[in-house]
Amino acid sequence: MTPKMSREEFLKTTAMASAALLVSSLEGWAATTTEKKLRVALIGCGSVSNRYIPKLMSSSMIELVSLCDIKYERAEAQNKQYNVNAKTYRNIDDMLKGVPFDMMVTTTDMQVHGELNKKALLAGRHVWSEKPMANTYAEGKALLELAKSKKLRIWGAPAVVNSPQFAFMSKQIQEGKLGRVASAHGQYGHTGPGWSAFFYEKDGGSMPDLGVYNIATLTGLLGPARSIMAMTSIVNPERTVDDKGKIKVVAEDNAHILMMHDKNVISHVMCGFCYFDPHGHEATNQTLHSIQIYGDYGNMRLIGYDWETNGVMLDTDWEKPPVLMSTDKGGYVWQEGANVVGESLLTGIEPKINVEHALHVLEIIEAARKSQATGQRIKVKSTFPFPVV
């Protein structure tokens, strides 16, 4: 008689098998490609592209060959501003028929990520997608299955697991430096973007735009969430934005999410578009402890944000003051994800960033919305290879 496998053993086994399959496909593609550089096309030439374009161009292994935007003048302007010398396109269909490329980088409005990523996969291109990679977990899972069926790769932002500070914090937990971990907290917010309405429209909101970072960090450090309880609200029912003027806010601009992890660890994320922060999107000098982990032997707090890290404060002594550790960023920047996964396609070296982790974060966001709508605790089914580092 075959012994029964526990849920923990099953999840661990399936995660390892899935990871092995992805590594195999990556090594296979790297072995067959004859290109000296990975040819990349970027779709979505708005504000985020100002970080992505220079970063992509900084890689000796990547050639940015195409820029695309439905507001065509933006693609032309970015091509000129950064001296890209790429072909420019008005829509994804023209881009897919145009100059050949290997990987698409998606930096458009979040509501269309899923459909654009699907088109790229169907056309035989790898994908790096800004968050979220789809608007629902089911849509994201279908994209992953499509990619596997075509022996392609898809990844989703954020890249927070790449920072040296994430690795440091993970090591402290795994080595038991904090004792038995019990609780954790993450927070990220500002007063909200003013340049586009999509942040406040259906399938927008503070969770997929802001909370996604902390959710990825906390699950990356503590393991997959098993269940979710959340409260979300709309604090400012109207906004005035550059592209549409005064609009009605539909998506949450304030969210609190409770996550239950294995071993009864509870974490909490708060995020919103109604939080005063003079640093805004520039966090170089941010001193806020945005990620906090507490155990019965010690605690540690990430200084700055997980997308722009400034060190870790470690407190493990009853008499001595906390110590500032891991201040070297090691070149880590939040926009490096596309470079890291793109270069991995050439080297065959599996990156820390994992698509199943991105899908898990997406399911948590979906579960948080369901919890708010029903007032219930929602179970989470997905998982990912853990520990990350």
ZAMARGU-4260 file (C-alpha; in steps of 0.2 Angstrom, whole numbers, plus 5000, padded with zeros to 4 digits):
<rodrens>
0) 5000/5000/5000 | 5007/5017/4995 | 5009/5028/5010 | 4999/5045/5010 | 5009/5060/5006
5) 5006/5075/5017 | 5000/5092/5009 | 5017/5100/5014 | 5026/5085/5005 | 5015/5086/4990
10) 5018/5105/4988 | 5036/5103/4990 | 5038/5089/4978 | 5027/5098/4965 | 5036/5114/4967
15) 5053/5105/4965 | 5047/5096/4949 | 5040/5112/4942 | 5057/5121/4945 | 5067/5107/4937
20) 5056/5108/4922 | 5058/5127/4920 | 5077/5125/4923 | 5078/5112/4910 | 5069/5123/4897
25) 5080/5138/4901 | 5096/5127/4899 | 5089/5120/4882 | 5085/5137/4875 | 5102/5144/4880
30) 5110/5129/4872 | 5101/5132/4855 | 5102/5150/4853 | 5116/5157/4842 | 5113/5175/4845
35) 5127/5185/4854 | 5114/5196/4861 | 5096/5194/4867 | 5085/5204/4856 | 5072/5213/4866
40) 5056/5223/4862 | 5048/5235/4875 | 5029/5239/4874 | 5023/5253/4884 | 5033/5269/4883
45) 5026/5279/4898 | 5034/5284/4914 | 5041/5266/4919 | 5050/5265/4902 | 5062/5279/4908
50) 5069/5267/4920 | 5068/5251/4909 | 5076/5258/4893 | 5092/5264/4900 | 5094/5248/4911
55) 5091/5237/4896 | 5103/5247/4886 | 5117/5245/4900 | 5118/5226/4897 | 5131/5220/4885
60) 5120/5204/4882 | 5104/5213/4877 | 5100/5223/4861 | 5084/5234/4862 | 5077/5232/4845
65) 5059/5238/4846 | 5049/5251/4855 | 5030/5251/4855 | 5016/5262/4862 | 4998/5265/4856
70) 5002/5283/4859 | 5015/5282/4845 | 5023/5298/4848 | 5029/5292/4865 | 5038/5277/4857
75) 5046/5289/4845 | 5051/5301/4859 | 5059/5288/4870 | 5068/5281/4855 | 5076/5298/4852
80) 5078/5303/4870 | 5089/5288/4874 | 5097/5285/4857 | 5090/5268/4856 | 5090/5266/4837
85) 5076/5254/4838 | 5061/5252/4826 | 5045/5260/4833 | 5027/5253/4832 | 5010/5258/4835
90) 5003/5242/4842 | 5009/5224/4847 | 5002/5216/4831 | 5014/5227/4820 | 5028/5224/4832
95) 5026/5205/4832 | 5027/5206/4813 | 5041/5218/4812 | 5060/5217/4817 | 5063/5199/4825
100) 5065/5198/4844 | 5067/5185/4857 | 5059/5193/4873 | 5045/5206/4876 | 5046/5218/4891
105) 5028/5223/4895 | 5027/5240/4904 | 5010/5246/4899 | 4994/5250/4909 | 4992/5234/4921
110) 4974/5230/4914 | 4981/5224/4897 | 4996/5215/4903 | 4988/5198/4902 | 4982/5200/4884
115) 4998/5207/4878 | 5008/5194/4886 | 4997/5180/4878 | 5000/5187/4861 | 5019/5188/4863
120) 5019/5170/4869 | 5008/5164/4855 | 5020/5172/4843 | 5035/5163/4851 | 5042/5176/4862
125) 5048/5175/4880 | 5040/5188/4892 | 5046/5199/4906 | 5030/5208/4913 | 5029/5222/4925
130) 5017/5218/4939 | 5005/5211/4938 | 5008/5198/4924 | 4989/5196/4922 | 4973/5202/4930
135) 4968/5186/4938 | 4977/5170/4945 | 4968/5159/4932 | 4973/5170/4918 | 4991/5171/4924
140) 4991/5152/4927 | 4985/5149/4909 | 5000/5160/4903 | 5012/5150/4912 | 5005/5134/4904
145) 5005/5142/4887 | 5023/5146/4889 | 5028/5129/4895 | 5018/5121/4880 | 5029/5132/4868
150) 5045/5129/4878 | 5045/5148/4882 | 5048/5157/4898 | 5038/5171/4906 | 5042/5180/4922
155) 5033/5194/4932 | 5039/5208/4942 | 5044/5213/4956 | 5062/5208/4957 | 5064/5211/4976
160) 5071/5194/4979 | 5087/5200/4970 | 5093/5213/4983 | 5107/5208/4995 | 5096/5214/5009
165) 5083/5201/5005 | 5097/5188/5005 | 5103/5194/5022 | 5086/5194/5030 | 5083/5176/5023
170) 5099/5170/5030 | 5095/5177/5047 | 5079/5168/5048 | 5085/5152/5041 | 5100/5151/5053
175) 5088/5155/5068 | 5096/5171/5072 | 5078/5178/5077 | 5073/5162/5086 | 5056/5157/5082
180) 5048/5169/5070 | 5030/5174/5074 | 5025/5190/5065 | 5030/5202/5051 | 5024/5219/5044
185) 5026/5227/5027 | 5021/5245/5022 | 5022/5255/5006 | 5011/5270/5000 | 5011/5287/4994
190) 4997/5300/4989 | 4994/5292/4972 | 5000/5294/4954 | 4993/5309/4945 | 4998/5305/4927
195) 4986/5291/4923 | 4968/5285/4927 | 4972/5266/4926 | 4979/5265/4944 | 4961/5269/4950
200) 4951/5260/4937 | 4944/5242/4938 | 4959/5229/4940 | 4970/5244/4946 | 4972/5249/4964
205) 4986/5250/4977 | 4988/5231/4980 | 4994/5227/4962 | 5004/5243/4961 | 5011/5245/4978
210) 5007/5230/4990 | 5014/5218/4977 | 5031/5222/4983 | 5029/5219/5001 | 5018/5203/4998
215) 5032/5196/4987 | 5045/5201/5000 | 5036/5193/5015 | 5031/5177/5006 | 5049/5176/5000
220) 5056/5177/5017 | 5042/5167/5027 | 5036/5155/5014 | 5019/5154/5004 | 5004/5161/5012
225) 4991/5148/5016 | 4976/5159/5020 | 4971/5178/5019 | 4960/5190/5028 | 4959/5208/5022
230) 4950/5224/5022 | 4951/5237/5008 | 4943/5254/5005 | 4942/5269/4994 | 4947/5284/5004
235) 4947/5297/4990 | 4931/5293/4979 | 4937/5305/4966 | 4954/5310/4958 | 4960/5322/4945
240) 4973/5314/4933 | 4982/5321/4919 | 4975/5309/4905 | 4957/5310/4909 | 4954/5324/4922
245) 4942/5321/4936 | 4938/5302/4938 | 4928/5291/4949 | 4939/5279/4959 | 4934/5261/4957
250) 4949/5251/4963 | 4954/5251/4982 | 4966/5265/4987 | 4969/5258/5005 | 4972/5240/5009
255) 4977/5230/5024 | 4981/5211/5021 | 4984/5198/5034 | 4993/5182/5028 | 4995/5166/5038
260) 5010/5156/5033 | 5016/5139/5039 | 5021/5137/5057 | 5007/5149/5062 | 5018/5164/5057
265) 5006/5179/5053 | 5012/5194/5042 | 5003/5210/5038 | 5004/5222/5023 | 4997/5239/5022
270) 4997/5249/5006 | 4988/5264/4999 | 4987/5279/4988 | 4982/5290/5002 | 4998/5289/5013
275) 5009/5305/5015 | 5027/5302/5011 | 5039/5316/5006 | 5050/5304/4997 | 5037/5298/4985
280) 5045/5287/4971 | 5062/5292/4976 | 5068/5283/4991 | 5087/5285/4991 | 5086/5294/5008
285) 5071/5284/5015 | 5074/5279/5033 | 5057/5271/5036 | 5058/5253/5042 | 5046/5246/5028
290) 5049/5228/5032 | 5049/5221/5050 | 5051/5203/5055 | 5049/5198/5074 | 5055/5182/5082
295) 5057/5178/5101 | 5076/5180/5100 | 5077/5196/5090 | 5070/5206/5076 | 5076/5215/5060
300) 5069/5230/5050 | 5073/5234/5032 | 5077/5252/5030 | 5070/5260/5015 | 5059/5250/5003
305) 5061/5232/4997 | 5062/5240/4979 | 5076/5252/4985 | 5085/5245/5000 | 5096/5255/5012
310) 5101/5242/5024 | 5094/5231/5038 | 5093/5235/5057 | 5097/5219/5067 | 5092/5218/5085
315) 5096/5202/5094 | 5104/5208/5111 | 5095/5212/5127 | 5108/5225/5132 | 5117/5231/5116
320) 5108/5243/5104 | 5103/5237/5086 | 5116/5235/5073 | 5115/5242/5055 | 5119/5228/5044
325) 5119/5224/5025 | 5121/5242/5018 | 5129/5237/5002 | 5115/5237/4988 | 5127/5227/4977
330) 5120/5237/4961 | 5102/5231/4965 | 5089/5242/4957 | 5070/5238/4955 | 5070/5239/4936
335) 5084/5226/4934 | 5072/5211/4933 | 5071/5211/4914 | 5090/5212/4912 | 5092/5197/4925
340) 5080/5186/4916 | 5085/5191/4899 | 5103/5187/4902 | 5098/5171/4910 | 5091/5165/4893
345) 5108/5167/4886 | 5118/5160/4901 | 5106/5146/4906 | 5108/5151/4924 | 5091/5151/4933
350) 5087/5167/4941 | 5080/5169/4959 | 5065/5177/4951 | 5052/5164/4949 | 5036/5165/4939
355) 5026/5154/4952 | 5030/5166/4965 | 5023/5180/4955 | 5007/5170/4952 | 5006/5166/4971
360) 5007/5185/4974 | 4993/5188/4961 | 4982/5175/4970 | 4985/5183/4987 | 4979/5200/4979
365) 4964/5191/4972 | 4960/5183/4989 | 4961/5199/4998 | 4948/5207/4987 | 4937/5191/4990
370) 4940/5193/5008 | 4934/5211/5008 | 4919/5206/4998 | 4913/5192/5008 | 4921/5196/5026
375) 4928/5178/5026 | 4945/5171/5027 | 4951/5164/5010 | 4962/5149/5007 | 4977/5151/4995
380) 4980/5136/4984 | 4996/5141/4975 | 5014/5139/4981 | 5032/5141/4974 | 5049/5134/4977
385) 5055/5140/4994 | 5066/5145/5001 | 5070/5158/4988 | 5089/5160/4993
</rodrens>
